[in-house]
Amino acid sequence: MTIDQELLDHLAAFDTPTICNALEVVQGKRLTVGFTSSQMVCAFPDMKPIVGFARTATIKAATPSPLPPAEAKALRIGYYEYLVKGPQPVITVIQDLDPEPGFGAFWGEVNTAVHRGLGVLGCVTNGSIRDLDAIDPRFQLLAGKIGPSHADVHVEAIEVPVEIYGMKVVHGDLVHADRHGAVVIPAGDAAALPAAIDLCIRRERPVLEAARSGNFDIDALKAAFATAADIH
């Protein structure tokens, strides 16, 4: 997928719920797939949204890696090498495969610093995070839980399909994420999103202005809905 930075910056100016609404306009139907559907822990709720191309991996932490140490180390380095190849910027999407996801944290002070140093914007995971007072404040984390230990955390596989709370992601998908959760932007929909976002905002404006006017009643609501329906 090739998307210029100007479009990425434009999409990052809006929250993830707005992106979901705009995707409904583009697709002509309610959005029922492609987004996280469970509440997640957000490390930095006040950070602006992140938009980037997915790098995918799976991890486990409840048991040691079955690989010989040299192979496990090579896989870990291979994961970092994978992050810097291909379209940028990057959001890494990591599925924890343990029976109890988040038993051990892949994310803490060191790994957030390493990822941010490599130019990665953030991570979306069903696993856990730790070191909340020391993680890089420029690196966004959306996770399943908070935990104290990294246990036996290790990379299982890279560049594989993953699923985070109902959101299915493959390598290279465009992901938009903020404190609300994350959504995959289909390749064919990205270019149409700015116009769809603008339409969503214009349709909401009559209702919001009426509701906040101080002179609002059911008749005003009906009139506002009628006005909004005529905006195309």
C-alpha positions in Angstrom: 0.0 0.0 0.0 1.3 3.4 -1.0 -0.1 6.4 0.9 1.6 9.8 1.1 2.6 11.4 4.4 0.1 14.2 3.9 -2.8 11.8 3.9 -1.4 10.0 7.0 -1.0 13.3 8.8 -4.5 14.3 7.9 -5.9 11.0 9.3 -3.9 11.4 12.5 -5.7 14.7 13.1 -9.0 12.9 13.9 -9.8 10.4 16.6 -10.4 6.7 15.9 -14.2 6.9 16.4 -14.3 9.5 13.6 -12.3 7.3 11.3 -14.8 4.5 12.0 -17.7 6.8 11.2 -16.0 7.9 8.0 -15.4 4.3 6.9 -19.1 3.7 7.2 -19.7 6.6 4.8 -17.1 5.2 2.4 -18.4 1.7 2.6 -22.1 2.6 2.7 -22.9 0.4 5.7 -22.4 0.2 9.5 -18.9 -0.9 10.5 -19.0 -4.3 12.2 -15.5 -5.7 11.5 -12.0 -4.4 11.5 -11.8 -2.8 14.9 -11.0 -3.7 18.4 -14.1 -4.6 20.3 -12.9 -4.8 23.9 -11.7 -2.0 26.2 -7.9 -1.7 26.3 -5.3 -0.1 28.5 -3.9 3.0 26.9 -0.5 4.1 28.2 -0.9 7.7 27.0 -4.6 8.7 26.7 -3.7 12.3 25.8 -1.4 11.4 22.9 -2.8 12.2 19.5 -3.8 9.3 17.3 -1.2 7.2 15.5 -1.5 6.0 12.0 0.9 3.5 10.4 1.5 0.3 8.5 1.3 -2.9 10.5 4.1 -5.2 11.4 2.7 -8.3 12.9 4.1 -10.9 15.3 3.0 -13.4 17.9 4.5 -13.9 21.4 4.2 -16.3 24.4 5.5 -15.8 28.0 4.1 -18.6 30.2 6.7 -21.1 29.0 10.2 -20.7 27.6 10.9 -20.6 23.9 11.1 -24.2 22.5 14.0 -23.0 20.2 17.6 -23.5 21.0 19.0 -20.2 22.5 20.8 -19.2 19.4 17.7 -19.6 17.2 15.5 -17.8 19.7 18.0 -14.9 19.7 18.1 -14.8 15.9 14.3 -14.7 15.8 14.2 -11.8 18.2 16.8 -9.9 16.1 14.8 -10.9 13.0 11.8 -9.2 14.5 13.6 -5.9 15.0 15.0 -6.2 11.4 11.5 -6.8 10.2 10.2 -3.5 11.8 12.5 -1.3 9.7 11.7 -2.9 6.3 8.9 -1.8 4.0 6.5 1.1 4.2 6.9 3.6 7.0 5.7 4.7 9.6 5.1 1.5 11.5 2.7 0.3 14.2 3.5 -3.1 15.5 0.5 -5.4 16.2 1.4 -8.3 18.5 -0.9 -11.2 19.5 -0.1 -12.9 22.8 -0.9 -16.6 22.3 -0.7 -17.7 25.9 -3.9 -19.2 27.5 -3.8 -16.2 29.8 -2.6 -13.4 27.5 -0.5 -10.9 29.3 1.1 -13.4 31.7 4.4 -11.8 30.9 5.0 -8.3 29.4 6.8 -7.8 26.1 6.5 -4.1 26.7 8.5 -2.0 29.2 11.1 0.7 29.5 13.7 -1.0 27.2 11.5 -2.3 24.5 9.6 1.0 24.1 12.9 2.8 23.8 14.2 0.4 21.2 11.0 0.5 19.1 10.8 4.3 19.3 14.5 4.5 18.4 13.7 2.4 15.3 11.0 4.8 14.3 8.0 2.7 15.4 4.9 4.8 16.5 3.3 2.4 18.9 1.9 -1.0 19.5 -1.5 -2.7 19.6 -1.6 -5.9 21.6 -3.7 -8.2 23.7 -0.7 -8.8 25.9 0.5 -6.8 28.9 2.7 -3.7 29.5 4.8 -2.6 32.5 7.2 0.1 33.6 4.5 2.7 33.3 6.7 5.4 34.8 9.6 4.7 32.5 8.2 3.8 29.1 9.0 6.2 26.3 6.2 8.9 26.3 6.5 9.2 22.6 5.5 5.6 22.0 1.8 4.7 22.3 0.7 1.4 23.8 -2.7 -0.1 23.6 -2.7 -3.3 25.5 -4.9 -5.9 27.2 -3.6 -5.4 30.7 -0.8 -4.2 33.0 1.5 -6.6 34.7 4.8 -6.6 36.7 6.9 -9.3 35.1 8.2 -10.2 31.7 8.2 -13.9 32.7 9.5 -16.0 29.7 8.3 -13.6 27.0 9.6 -14.4 23.6 8.7 -14.0 19.9 7.0 -16.9 18.4 6.6 -15.8 14.8 6.8 -12.7 12.7 4.9 -11.4 9.6 1.9 -13.6 10.4 -1.9 -12.9 10.5 -2.9 -11.8 14.0 -6.2 -10.9 15.8 -6.5 -8.4 18.6 -10.0 -8.3 20.2 -11.7 -9.0 17.0 -9.5 -6.8 14.8 -7.8 -9.0 12.2 -4.5 -7.6 10.9 -2.0 -8.8 8.3 1.4 -7.3 7.4 1.1 -3.9 5.8 -2.4 -3.1 6.8 -3.0 0.6 7.6 -3.9 0.9 11.3 -5.4 4.0 13.1 -5.3 3.9 16.9 -5.9 6.1 19.9 -7.2 5.8 23.5 -10.5 4.4 22.1 -8.9 1.4 20.4 -7.8 0.6 16.9 -9.2 0.1 13.4 -7.8 -1.2 10.1 -8.3 1.1 7.2 -8.8 -1.0 4.0 -6.4 0.0 1.3 -9.1 1.0 -1.2 -10.8 3.3 1.4 -7.9 5.5 2.6 -8.0 8.1 -0.2 -11.7 8.7 0.2 -11.6 9.2 4.0 -10.8 13.0 4.1 -14.0 13.8 2.2 -16.0 11.3 4.3 -14.6 12.8 7.5 -15.7 16.2 6.3 -19.2 14.9 5.5 -19.5 13.3 9.0 -18.6 16.6 10.7 -21.0 18.6 8.6 -23.8 16.2 9.3 -23.2 16.2 13.0 -23.0 20.0 13.2 -26.7 20.9 13.0 -27.6 18.4 15.8 -24.8 19.5 18.0 -25.5 23.2 17.6 -29.2 22.6 18.3 -28.5 20.5 21.4 -26.1 23.0 22.8 -28.1 26.1 21.9 -29.9 26.4 25.3 -33.2 26.5 23.4 -33.5 22.8 22.7 -36.6 20.6 22.6 -38.0 17.6 20.7 -39.1 19.8 17.8 -35.7 21.4 17.5 -34.2 17.9 17.5 -36.5 16.8 14.7 -35.5 19.8 12.6 -31.8 19.3 13.2 -32.1 15.6 12.2 -33.9 16.7 9.0 -31.2 19.3 8.2 -28.5 16.7 8.8 -30.1 14.2 6.5 -30.1 16.7 3.6 -26.3 17.3 3.9 -24.4 15.4 1.2 
